[in-house]
Structure formats: C-alpha cells, structure tokens
Amino acid sequence: TLRLSGVQREPEPGPAPTPAPAQKPPAMTAQALAALLAQAVGLHQQGQLDQAEVLYKEILRVQPQHFDALQLLAMTEAQKNNPVAARVLFEQALKINPQHAGALNNHGNVLRALNRPEEALASYDRAIQVQPAHAEALMNRGNALWELQRPEEALASYDLALGIDPDKVEALSSRGSVLGSLKRTAQALESFDRVLQLRPDDAQALSNRGNALLDLERPEEALASCERALQIRPDFAEALSHRGNALRALNRHAEALDSYDRALSIRPDYAEAWSNRGAALQDLRRHAEALESCVRALQLEPGNAEAHWNEALCQLLLGDF
C-alpha cells in the first residue's frame, strides 16, 4: 500500500467554540478616575477640547453615570458649537444631579443657542432657585427675557446680577442695550461708560456708546466713539453703521453713505444698514437708489418700521404712491 508521507488528515469537525463573553471595561479606582478627570479638566482649560473629550469619554466608558464627566463633555460640545449634542449630555447629567446650578445655567445657554428662550428661562430659574446669588445665571436669565421681548424684567435681572457682581462687564453692556431700547438713554450711556472703565478696548461698548450719544444729540462725541471702536475692530459692521448715523447728523452725507457701504460689504444681510443707506441716499437726492435700499432692508426684515417710513418717503418724492 502506498502511503503519502508527511500528509496529515484533517481533524474531524468538532462543536463550534463558545464565543468569549464581552469584556467589561476594566475597573478603575476612585483615585484613578479622579486623576483622569483632573487631567481632562486641565486639557479643557487649555482649550484642547478634542483631547479633553477623549478622556471624558474614557471615564464614562468605565462609569457611565459620572456626573462631572457628563456635564464637562457637554461643555466641550457647546464650545465646539454642537448645541444639540450638548443639550442631550446636559440633560443626562441633570438626571443624575438635578440641583447643580452650574449645569442648569449651561443647559439654559445651550437652549438659547437652539432658539428656545422660554425653556432656557426655565433652566435659569431652576439654577437661581438652587443658588439665588448665581450672578451668571441671573445675567443669562436677563438675556433670555430680552430675547422674549420682556425688557423691564430683563433689566431687573441684570440689576440683580450686578448687585452680586458690580463689575460684570457682560451684564453692564446688556443692561445698557435694554435701557437704550426703553429710551432711558442717559442711563444707558452710564452703563456703557462703566463698561469702558473696566474694559477700555471693548469695541461693542464703544459702538453702543456712540449710538447713545447720538440719541442724546451729541453727534461729534458719537462719531469719536465709533471711530475708536473701528480702530480696535476695523471690520465691525455695527460700528460702521452707527458711524454713518453720526455723519448724517453732522450733514456729512457722502461720508455717511460710504460708511454704510463699508458696513454692507462686511455684512450684506444687515437690514438696519440698508435702511440707513436709503436715508443717506435720500439726503443726497438719489431717491430711486434710496428706494432700492429700503426695499432690500424690508426683504431682510419686513417689520423694520424705519425702513417702511423711508420707503414711503422715497415713493412720495418719486411720485410713486
């Protein structure tokens, strides 16, 4: 009988092997978790969001109900402009600790980013119930009320925040804007001046201050304030528009038109600047062009009362009514 040397028979098939059970994440001591969290927070504070996120997720892989990792991971998502993901994570965290004022405040901020100011207001209110002296939540509550067109209540909330932290620049600036909308212009100017004492190079406050000065019929000072804002931030469309308003008040209409055109080259969807441009063109007796600007303003912002007025005036001057 011939034998095939070196050839081995295939073994008979046996039962299929039992799959290994899914491995659980390795246990981690409380001390190791705390060290990992501290490392993640350090990276987060340095602005290294992606690296911090990896570590927060590692903590959550080991301990899915870790409150701090959840709420800090939510913060990274918010900072990366992912408000939908941030909202989900904050709500998971708040199921674990519903009385954490900081998380409630940040949850409110995310809801505002999602254009849900009523829900944001409720979150800020809960934060303040937990921690009545939470200046940040009081300020943000004012912002939500302002978005909801409740300026008097917004003002009261800003005042409460400033009673706790008198140097809170953002609250002072928002307070000034609300006072301006309520035609309490002298008080608005005081708020903007206080901002500039604390932060002299705040371009937004300088621009808003210019607007307040113009309302107080102080156009030369208004122009100087806007010019200062533009030295700091040359591409600031709002300051360019306010500068144009001051120039119009000084009967420098061609320069005003140039300022509005510069604003619109930066921000083409700026309805107020289109309306102001129309007014400057009227001053220059260029009524057909003025009408085009007013129409553009109303396309962008149909409820703009000043643009409606300017449009009607243009039509009257053109005999088109």
Buried (B, 14 or more C-beta within 10 A) or exposed (E): EEEEEEEEEEEEEEEEEEEEEEEEEEEBEEEEBEEBBEEBBEBBEEEBBEBBBEBBEBBBEBBEEBBBBBBBBBBBBBEEEBBEBBBBBBBBBBEBBEEBBBBBBBBBBBBBBBEBBEBBBBBBBBBBEBBEEBBBBBBBBBBBBBBBEBBEBBBBBBEBBBEBBEEBBBBBBBBBBBBBBBEBBEBBBBBBBBBBEBBEEBBBBBBBBBBBBBBBEBBEBBBBBBBBBBEBBEEBBBBBBBBBBBBBBBEBBEBBBBBBBBBBEBBEEBBBBBBBBBBBBBBEEBBEBBBBBBBBBBEBBEEBEBBBEBBEBBBEBEEEE
